[in-house]
Amino acid sequence: MKEGQGRQIGAGEERLSRFLARSGIASRRHVDELIAAGRVTVNGQVAVLGQKVRPGEDKVLVDGREVGGVEEHIYIMLHKPPGYLSTCADPRGRRTVLSLLEGVPERVFPVGRLDYDAEGLLLLTNDGDLTYVLTHPKHRVIKEYAVWVAGPKDESKIRDILSGIIIGGKNVQVDYARFTGGSGLMQELIIGVHEGQKHLVKHICHSVGYEVKRLKRLKIGPLRLGALRKGEWRYLSPGEVKALYEEARKGWEGEHDK
Protein backbone atom coordinates (compact mmCIF):
# COMPACT_ATOMS: atom_id res chain seq x y z
CA MET A 1 0.00 0.00 0.00
CA LYS A 2 1.42 3.37 -0.99
CA GLU A 3 1.78 6.06 1.64
CA GLY A 4 -1.35 8.19 1.92
CA GLN A 5 -3.73 5.48 0.71
CA GLY A 6 -6.06 3.30 2.71
CA ARG A 7 -5.99 5.22 6.00
CA GLN A 8 -8.57 7.47 7.54
CA ILE A 9 -8.15 11.22 7.48
CA GLY A 10 -6.64 12.41 10.74
CA ALA A 11 -6.95 15.73 12.52
CA GLY A 12 -5.79 18.61 10.33
CA GLU A 13 -5.67 16.43 7.21
CA GLU A 14 -7.71 16.42 4.03
CA ARG A 15 -7.56 14.65 0.71
CA LEU A 16 -4.99 16.09 -1.65
CA SER A 17 -7.51 16.33 -4.49
CA ARG A 18 -9.89 18.41 -2.37
CA PHE A 19 -7.06 20.64 -1.15
CA LEU A 20 -5.97 21.34 -4.72
CA ALA A 21 -9.54 22.03 -5.83
CA ARG A 22 -10.13 24.40 -2.92
CA SER A 23 -6.86 26.13 -3.77
CA GLY A 24 -8.22 27.03 -7.19
CA ILE A 25 -5.90 24.76 -9.17
CA ALA A 26 -8.68 23.05 -11.12
CA SER A 27 -11.93 21.16 -10.66
CA ARG A 28 -11.87 17.99 -8.56
CA ARG A 29 -12.04 15.84 -11.69
CA HIS A 30 -9.12 17.67 -13.27
CA VAL A 31 -6.91 17.59 -10.19
CA ASP A 32 -7.27 13.80 -10.11
CA GLU A 33 -5.93 13.80 -13.67
CA LEU A 34 -3.00 15.98 -12.59
CA ILE A 35 -2.19 13.62 -9.72
CA ALA A 36 -2.49 10.51 -11.92
CA ALA A 37 -0.16 12.11 -14.49
CA GLY A 38 2.54 12.58 -11.84
CA ARG A 39 2.41 16.37 -11.99
CA VAL A 40 1.83 16.82 -8.24
CA THR A 41 4.41 16.31 -5.50
CA VAL A 42 4.05 16.37 -1.71
CA ASN A 43 7.21 17.06 0.28
CA GLY A 44 9.33 16.17 -2.73
CA GLN A 45 7.58 12.86 -3.48
CA VAL A 46 5.26 12.21 -6.42
CA ALA A 47 1.71 12.20 -5.08
CA VAL A 48 -0.75 9.35 -5.52
CA LEU A 49 -4.51 9.30 -5.84
CA GLY A 50 -6.25 9.21 -2.48
CA GLN A 51 -3.32 10.74 -0.64
CA LYS A 52 -3.91 12.96 2.40
CA VAL A 53 -2.06 16.16 3.23
CA ARG A 54 -1.80 18.59 6.12
CA PRO A 55 -2.50 22.09 4.73
CA GLY A 56 0.03 24.59 6.01
CA GLU A 57 2.52 21.84 6.91
CA ASP A 58 3.07 19.72 3.79
CA LYS A 59 4.73 21.32 0.75
CA VAL A 60 2.53 20.71 -2.30
CA LEU A 61 3.75 21.51 -5.81
CA VAL A 62 1.96 21.32 -9.15
CA ASP A 63 4.26 21.31 -12.18
CA GLY A 64 7.03 22.50 -9.87
CA ARG A 65 5.09 25.50 -8.54
CA GLU A 66 4.07 25.58 -4.90
CA VAL A 67 0.39 25.73 -4.06
CA GLY A 68 0.11 28.68 -1.74
CA GLY A 69 -3.08 27.75 0.05
CA VAL A 70 -6.80 28.23 -0.24
CA GLU A 71 -7.84 31.30 -2.24
CA GLU A 72 -10.95 33.33 -1.64
CA HIS A 73 -13.63 31.83 -3.83
CA ILE A 74 -15.03 33.93 -6.63
CA TYR A 75 -17.87 33.10 -9.01
CA ILE A 76 -18.37 34.59 -12.46
CA MET A 77 -21.10 34.14 -15.04
CA LEU A 78 -20.14 34.89 -18.63
CA HIS A 79 -22.16 35.13 -21.83
CA LYS A 80 -19.76 33.13 -23.96
CA PRO A 81 -19.78 34.15 -27.62
CA PRO A 82 -19.17 31.63 -30.41
CA GLY A 83 -15.52 31.26 -31.38
CA TYR A 84 -14.04 30.84 -27.90
CA LEU A 85 -12.80 27.67 -26.21
CA SER A 86 -14.12 26.85 -22.73
CA THR A 87 -10.63 26.00 -21.48
CA CYS A 88 -7.83 27.83 -19.71
CA ALA A 89 -5.31 27.47 -22.54
CA ASP A 90 -5.04 26.10 -26.06
CA PRO A 91 -1.80 24.75 -27.60
CA ARG A 92 -3.04 25.87 -31.03
CA GLY A 93 -3.35 29.45 -29.89
CA ARG A 94 -7.12 29.76 -30.27
CA ARG A 95 -9.01 32.24 -28.13
CA THR A 96 -10.24 31.02 -24.75
CA VAL A 97 -12.95 32.39 -22.49
CA LEU A 98 -10.32 33.62 -20.02
CA SER A 99 -9.36 36.33 -22.51
CA LEU A 100 -12.80 37.86 -21.95
CA LEU A 101 -12.33 38.30 -18.20
CA GLU A 102 -10.49 41.60 -18.23
CA GLY A 103 -9.77 42.90 -14.76
CA VAL A 104 -10.08 39.54 -12.96
CA PRO A 105 -6.77 38.91 -11.14
CA GLU A 106 -7.74 35.56 -9.61
CA ARG A 107 -7.12 32.28 -11.38
CA VAL A 108 -10.45 30.73 -12.38
CA PHE A 109 -11.50 27.83 -14.57
CA PRO A 110 -14.69 27.01 -16.50
CA VAL A 111 -17.40 24.91 -14.88
CA GLY A 112 -17.85 22.25 -17.55
CA ARG A 113 -17.65 23.16 -21.21
CA LEU A 114 -19.62 24.90 -23.89
CA ASP A 115 -18.82 24.01 -27.51
CA TYR A 116 -16.47 26.30 -29.48
CA ASP A 117 -19.26 27.35 -31.85
CA ALA A 118 -21.90 27.59 -29.11
CA GLU A 119 -22.86 30.59 -27.00
CA GLY A 120 -24.58 31.34 -23.74
CA LEU A 121 -24.19 30.91 -20.00
CA LEU A 122 -20.82 29.71 -18.74
CA LEU A 123 -19.72 29.74 -15.10
CA LEU A 124 -16.11 30.25 -14.06
CA THR A 125 -14.77 29.87 -10.54
CA ASN A 126 -11.88 28.73 -8.37
CA ASP A 127 -14.27 26.69 -6.21
CA GLY A 128 -13.57 23.07 -7.08
CA ASP A 129 -16.38 21.80 -4.88
CA LEU A 130 -19.01 23.82 -6.75
CA THR A 131 -17.57 22.70 -10.08
CA TYR A 132 -17.85 19.09 -8.97
CA VAL A 133 -21.47 19.24 -7.83
CA LEU A 134 -22.62 21.17 -10.91
CA THR A 135 -20.97 18.82 -13.40
CA HIS A 136 -21.43 15.38 -11.84
CA PRO A 137 -24.63 13.74 -13.18
CA LYS A 138 -25.58 12.34 -9.75
CA HIS A 139 -26.50 15.85 -8.58
CA ARG A 140 -28.95 16.24 -11.49
CA VAL A 141 -28.34 19.96 -12.03
CA ILE A 142 -30.14 20.71 -15.29
CA LYS A 143 -28.58 22.78 -18.04
CA GLU A 144 -31.11 24.28 -20.46
CA TYR A 145 -30.35 25.01 -24.11
CA ALA A 146 -32.09 26.74 -26.98
CA VAL A 147 -31.28 24.82 -30.16
CA TRP A 148 -31.99 25.84 -33.74
CA VAL A 149 -32.07 22.83 -36.07
CA ALA A 150 -32.55 22.18 -39.77
CA GLY A 151 -35.53 20.02 -40.61
CA PRO A 152 -39.32 19.93 -40.47
CA LYS A 153 -41.25 20.04 -37.21
CA ASP A 154 -41.96 16.47 -36.10
CA GLU A 155 -43.36 15.74 -32.64
CA SER A 156 -42.31 12.10 -32.95
CA LYS A 157 -38.70 13.27 -32.75
CA ILE A 158 -39.41 14.86 -29.37
CA ARG A 159 -40.91 11.58 -28.16
CA ASP A 160 -37.80 9.75 -29.38
CA ILE A 161 -35.54 12.21 -27.54
CA LEU A 162 -37.50 11.85 -24.31
CA SER A 163 -37.47 8.06 -24.49
CA GLY A 164 -33.68 8.06 -24.08
CA ILE A 165 -30.82 8.38 -26.55
CA ILE A 166 -27.93 5.93 -26.88
CA ILE A 167 -24.65 7.86 -27.12
CA GLY A 168 -21.34 6.03 -26.96
CA GLY A 169 -23.11 2.92 -25.75
CA LYS A 170 -24.75 4.78 -22.87
CA ASN A 171 -28.46 5.51 -22.49
CA VAL A 172 -28.67 9.27 -21.94
CA GLN A 173 -31.86 10.53 -20.32
CA VAL A 174 -33.10 13.96 -21.39
CA ASP A 175 -34.94 15.87 -18.67
CA TYR A 176 -37.23 17.73 -21.07
CA ALA A 177 -37.51 18.75 -24.70
CA ARG A 178 -40.07 20.72 -26.69
CA PHE A 179 -40.50 22.84 -29.78
CA THR A 180 -40.76 26.56 -29.09
CA GLY A 181 -40.81 28.11 -32.54
CA GLY A 182 -39.61 27.97 -36.10
CA SER A 183 -41.15 27.54 -39.51
CA GLY A 184 -40.52 25.58 -42.68
CA LEU A 185 -37.19 23.81 -42.47
CA MET A 186 -35.80 25.60 -39.40
CA GLN A 187 -37.07 24.77 -35.91
CA GLU A 188 -36.27 26.00 -32.41
CA LEU A 189 -36.20 23.57 -29.49
CA ILE A 190 -35.63 23.83 -25.76
CA ILE A 191 -33.68 20.91 -24.30
CA GLY A 192 -32.82 20.32 -20.64
CA VAL A 193 -30.18 17.77 -19.62
CA HIS A 194 -28.26 16.97 -16.45
CA GLU A 195 -25.68 14.77 -18.16
CA GLY A 196 -22.34 16.26 -19.16
CA GLN A 197 -20.96 14.41 -22.16
CA LYS A 198 -19.01 16.30 -24.82
CA HIS A 199 -21.22 17.67 -27.63
CA LEU A 200 -24.17 16.08 -25.85
CA VAL A 201 -26.98 18.29 -27.16
CA LYS A 202 -25.66 18.07 -30.72
CA HIS A 203 -25.51 14.28 -30.47
CA ILE A 204 -29.10 14.20 -29.14
CA CYS A 205 -30.35 16.24 -32.10
CA HIS A 206 -28.30 14.30 -34.65
CA SER A 207 -29.67 11.01 -33.29
CA VAL A 208 -33.16 11.98 -34.48
CA GLY A 209 -32.01 13.41 -37.80
CA TYR A 210 -31.68 17.10 -36.96
CA GLU A 211 -28.63 19.18 -37.90
CA VAL A 212 -27.80 21.81 -35.28
CA LYS A 213 -27.35 25.29 -36.72
CA ARG A 214 -27.11 27.26 -33.49
CA LEU A 215 -26.79 26.35 -29.82
CA LYS A 216 -27.24 28.63 -26.82
CA ARG A 217 -27.17 27.71 -23.13
CA LEU A 218 -29.85 29.58 -21.22
CA LYS A 219 -29.72 28.17 -17.68
CA ILE A 220 -27.65 26.20 -15.20
CA GLY A 221 -29.91 25.05 -12.40
CA PRO A 222 -31.62 28.17 -11.02
CA LEU A 223 -29.16 30.55 -12.70
CA ARG A 224 -30.40 32.25 -15.89
CA LEU A 225 -28.38 34.03 -18.56
CA GLY A 226 -30.86 36.88 -18.54
CA ALA A 227 -29.95 40.12 -20.32
CA LEU A 228 -26.19 39.60 -20.20
CA ARG A 229 -24.85 40.38 -23.68
CA LYS A 230 -22.29 38.34 -25.62
CA GLY A 231 -18.83 38.73 -24.14
CA GLU A 232 -20.11 40.37 -20.96
CA TRP A 233 -19.62 38.89 -17.48
CA ARG A 234 -20.50 39.61 -13.88
CA TYR A 235 -19.85 38.23 -10.42
CA LEU A 236 -22.51 36.04 -8.81
CA SER A 237 -24.16 37.21 -5.64
CA PRO A 238 -23.85 35.12 -2.45
CA GLY A 239 -27.53 34.24 -2.86
CA GLU A 240 -26.96 32.89 -6.36
CA VAL A 241 -24.05 30.74 -5.19
CA LYS A 242 -26.16 29.40 -2.33
CA ALA A 243 -28.98 28.60 -4.76
CA LEU A 244 -26.60 26.59 -7.00
CA TYR A 245 -25.38 24.52 -4.06
CA GLU A 246 -28.97 24.01 -2.90
CA GLU A 247 -30.03 22.82 -6.35
CA ALA A 248 -27.22 20.25 -6.34
CA ARG A 249 -28.21 19.10 -2.85
CA LYS A 250 -31.82 18.57 -3.92
CA GLY A 251 -30.71 16.54 -6.92
CA TRP A 252 -28.40 14.36 -4.81
CA GLU A 253 -31.18 13.69 -2.29
CA GLY A 254 -33.71 12.91 -5.02
CA GLU A 255 -36.04 15.81 -4.33
CA HIS A 256 -36.28 16.61 -8.07
CA ASP A 257 -37.85 13.21 -8.64
CA LYS A 258 -40.71 13.69 -6.15
C-alpha positions as CSV (number, residue, x, y, z in Angstrom):
1,M,0.0,0.0,0.0
2,K,1.4,3.4,-1.0
3,E,1.8,6.1,1.6
4,G,-1.4,8.2,1.9
5,Q,-3.7,5.5,0.7
6,G,-6.1,3.3,2.7
7,R,-6.0,5.2,6.0
8,Q,-8.6,7.5,7.5
9,I,-8.2,11.2,7.5
10,G,-6.6,12.4,10.7
11,A,-6.9,15.7,12.5
12,G,-5.8,18.6,10.3
13,E,-5.7,16.4,7.2
14,E,-7.7,16.4,4.0
15,R,-7.6,14.7,0.7
16,L,-5.0,16.1,-1.6
17,S,-7.5,16.3,-4.5
18,R,-9.9,18.4,-2.4
19,F,-7.1,20.6,-1.1
20,L,-6.0,21.3,-4.7
21,A,-9.5,22.0,-5.8
22,R,-10.1,24.4,-2.9
23,S,-6.9,26.1,-3.8
24,G,-8.2,27.0,-7.2
25,I,-5.9,24.8,-9.2
26,A,-8.7,23.1,-11.1
27,S,-11.9,21.2,-10.7
28,R,-11.9,18.0,-8.6
29,R,-12.0,15.8,-11.7
30,H,-9.1,17.7,-13.3
31,V,-6.9,17.6,-10.2
32,D,-7.3,13.8,-10.1
33,E,-5.9,13.8,-13.7
34,L,-3.0,16.0,-12.6
35,I,-2.2,13.6,-9.7
36,A,-2.5,10.5,-11.9
37,A,-0.2,12.1,-14.5
38,G,2.5,12.6,-11.8
39,R,2.4,16.4,-12.0
40,V,1.8,16.8,-8.2
41,T,4.4,16.3,-5.5
42,V,4.1,16.4,-1.7
43,N,7.2,17.1,0.3
44,G,9.3,16.2,-2.7
45,Q,7.6,12.9,-3.5
46,V,5.3,12.2,-6.4
47,A,1.7,12.2,-5.1
48,V,-0.8,9.4,-5.5
49,L,-4.5,9.3,-5.8
50,G,-6.2,9.2,-2.5
51,Q,-3.3,10.7,-0.6
52,K,-3.9,13.0,2.4
53,V,-2.1,16.2,3.2
54,R,-1.8,18.6,6.1
55,P,-2.5,22.1,4.7
56,G,0.0,24.6,6.0
57,E,2.5,21.8,6.9
58,D,3.1,19.7,3.8
59,K,4.7,21.3,0.8
60,V,2.5,20.7,-2.3
61,L,3.7,21.5,-5.8
62,V,2.0,21.3,-9.2
63,D,4.3,21.3,-12.2
64,G,7.0,22.5,-9.9
65,R,5.1,25.5,-8.5
66,E,4.1,25.6,-4.9
67,V,0.4,25.7,-4.1
68,G,0.1,28.7,-1.7
69,G,-3.1,27.8,0.1
70,V,-6.8,28.2,-0.2
71,E,-7.8,31.3,-2.2
72,E,-10.9,33.3,-1.6
73,H,-13.6,31.8,-3.8
74,I,-15.0,33.9,-6.6
75,Y,-17.9,33.1,-9.0
76,I,-18.4,34.6,-12.5
77,M,-21.1,34.1,-15.0
78,L,-20.1,34.9,-18.6
79,H,-22.2,35.1,-21.8
80,K,-19.8,33.1,-24.0
81,P,-19.8,34.2,-27.6
82,P,-19.2,31.6,-30.4
83,G,-15.5,31.3,-31.4
84,Y,-14.0,30.8,-27.9
85,L,-12.8,27.7,-26.2
86,S,-14.1,26.8,-22.7
87,T,-10.6,26.0,-21.5
88,C,-7.8,27.8,-19.7
89,A,-5.3,27.5,-22.5
90,D,-5.0,26.1,-26.1
91,P,-1.8,24.7,-27.6
92,R,-3.0,25.9,-31.0
93,G,-3.4,29.4,-29.9
94,R,-7.1,29.8,-30.3
95,R,-9.0,32.2,-28.1
96,T,-10.2,31.0,-24.7
97,V,-13.0,32.4,-22.5
98,L,-10.3,33.6,-20.0
99,S,-9.4,36.3,-22.5
100,L,-12.8,37.9,-22.0
101,L,-12.3,38.3,-18.2
102,E,-10.5,41.6,-18.2
103,G,-9.8,42.9,-14.8
104,V,-10.1,39.5,-13.0
105,P,-6.8,38.9,-11.1
106,E,-7.7,35.6,-9.6
107,R,-7.1,32.3,-11.4
108,V,-10.4,30.7,-12.4
109,F,-11.5,27.8,-14.6
110,P,-14.7,27.0,-16.5
111,V,-17.4,24.9,-14.9
112,G,-17.8,22.3,-17.5
113,R,-17.7,23.2,-21.2
114,L,-19.6,24.9,-23.9
115,D,-18.8,24.0,-27.5
116,Y,-16.5,26.3,-29.5
117,D,-19.3,27.3,-31.8
118,A,-21.9,27.6,-29.1
119,E,-22.9,30.6,-27.0
120,G,-24.6,31.3,-23.7
121,L,-24.2,30.9,-20.0
122,L,-20.8,29.7,-18.7
123,L,-19.7,29.7,-15.1
124,L,-16.1,30.3,-14.1
125,T,-14.8,29.9,-10.5
126,N,-11.9,28.7,-8.4
127,D,-14.3,26.7,-6.2
128,G,-13.6,23.1,-7.1
129,D,-16.4,21.8,-4.9
130,L,-19.0,23.8,-6.7
131,T,-17.6,22.7,-10.1
132,Y,-17.9,19.1,-9.0
133,V,-21.5,19.2,-7.8
134,L,-22.6,21.2,-10.9
135,T,-21.0,18.8,-13.4
136,H,-21.4,15.4,-11.8
137,P,-24.6,13.7,-13.2
138,K,-25.6,12.3,-9.8
139,H,-26.5,15.8,-8.6
140,R,-28.9,16.2,-11.5
141,V,-28.3,20.0,-12.0
142,I,-30.1,20.7,-15.3
143,K,-28.6,22.8,-18.0
144,E,-31.1,24.3,-20.5
145,Y,-30.3,25.0,-24.1
146,A,-32.1,26.7,-27.0
147,V,-31.3,24.8,-30.2
148,W,-32.0,25.8,-33.7
149,V,-32.1,22.8,-36.1
150,A,-32.5,22.2,-39.8
151,G,-35.5,20.0,-40.6
152,P,-39.3,19.9,-40.5
153,K,-41.2,20.0,-37.2
154,D,-42.0,16.5,-36.1
155,E,-43.4,15.7,-32.6
156,S,-42.3,12.1,-33.0
157,K,-38.7,13.3,-32.7
158,I,-39.4,14.9,-29.4
159,R,-40.9,11.6,-28.2
160,D,-37.8,9.8,-29.4
161,I,-35.5,12.2,-27.5
162,L,-37.5,11.8,-24.3
163,S,-37.5,8.1,-24.5
164,G,-33.7,8.1,-24.1
165,I,-30.8,8.4,-26.5
166,I,-27.9,5.9,-26.9
167,I,-24.7,7.9,-27.1
168,G,-21.3,6.0,-27.0
169,G,-23.1,2.9,-25.8
170,K,-24.7,4.8,-22.9
171,N,-28.5,5.5,-22.5
172,V,-28.7,9.3,-21.9
173,Q,-31.9,10.5,-20.3
174,V,-33.1,14.0,-21.4
175,D,-34.9,15.9,-18.7
176,Y,-37.2,17.7,-21.1
177,A,-37.5,18.8,-24.7
178,R,-40.1,20.7,-26.7
179,F,-40.5,22.8,-29.8
180,T,-40.8,26.6,-29.1
181,G,-40.8,28.1,-32.5
182,G,-39.6,28.0,-36.1
183,S,-41.2,27.5,-39.5
184,G,-40.5,25.6,-42.7
185,L,-37.2,23.8,-42.5
186,M,-35.8,25.6,-39.4
187,Q,-37.1,24.8,-35.9
188,E,-36.3,26.0,-32.4
189,L,-36.2,23.6,-29.5
190,I,-35.6,23.8,-25.8
191,I,-33.7,20.9,-24.3
192,G,-32.8,20.3,-20.6
193,V,-30.2,17.8,-19.6
194,H,-28.3,17.0,-16.5
195,E,-25.7,14.8,-18.2
196,G,-22.3,16.3,-19.2
197,Q,-21.0,14.4,-22.2
198,K,-19.0,16.3,-24.8
199,H,-21.2,17.7,-27.6
200,L,-24.2,16.1,-25.9
201,V,-27.0,18.3,-27.2
202,K,-25.7,18.1,-30.7
203,H,-25.5,14.3,-30.5
204,I,-29.1,14.2,-29.1
205,C,-30.4,16.2,-32.1
206,H,-28.3,14.3,-34.6
207,S,-29.7,11.0,-33.3
208,V,-33.2,12.0,-34.5
209,G,-32.0,13.4,-37.8
210,Y,-31.7,17.1,-37.0
211,E,-28.6,19.2,-37.9
212,V,-27.8,21.8,-35.3
213,K,-27.4,25.3,-36.7
214,R,-27.1,27.3,-33.5
215,L,-26.8,26.3,-29.8
216,K,-27.2,28.6,-26.8
217,R,-27.2,27.7,-23.1
218,L,-29.9,29.6,-21.2
219,K,-29.7,28.2,-17.7
220,I,-27.7,26.2,-15.2
221,G,-29.9,25.1,-12.4
222,P,-31.6,28.2,-11.0
223,L,-29.2,30.6,-12.7
224,R,-30.4,32.3,-15.9
225,L,-28.4,34.0,-18.6
226,G,-30.9,36.9,-18.5
227,A,-30.0,40.1,-20.3
228,L,-26.2,39.6,-20.2
229,R,-24.8,40.4,-23.7
230,K,-22.3,38.3,-25.6
231,G,-18.8,38.7,-24.1
232,E,-20.1,40.4,-21.0
233,W,-19.6,38.9,-17.5
234,R,-20.5,39.6,-13.9
235,Y,-19.9,38.2,-10.4
236,L,-22.5,36.0,-8.8
237,S,-24.2,37.2,-5.6
238,P,-23.9,35.1,-2.5
239,G,-27.5,34.2,-2.9
240,E,-27.0,32.9,-6.4
241,V,-24.0,30.7,-5.2
242,K,-26.2,29.4,-2.3
243,A,-29.0,28.6,-4.8
244,L,-26.6,26.6,-7.0
245,Y,-25.4,24.5,-4.1
246,E,-29.0,24.0,-2.9
247,E,-30.0,22.8,-6.4
248,A,-27.2,20.3,-6.3
249,R,-28.2,19.1,-2.8
250,K,-31.8,18.6,-3.9
251,G,-30.7,16.5,-6.9
252,W,-28.4,14.4,-4.8
253,E,-31.2,13.7,-2.3
254,G,-33.7,12.9,-5.0
255,E,-36.0,15.8,-4.3
256,H,-36.3,16.6,-8.1
257,D,-37.9,13.2,-8.6
258,K,-40.7,13.7,-6.1
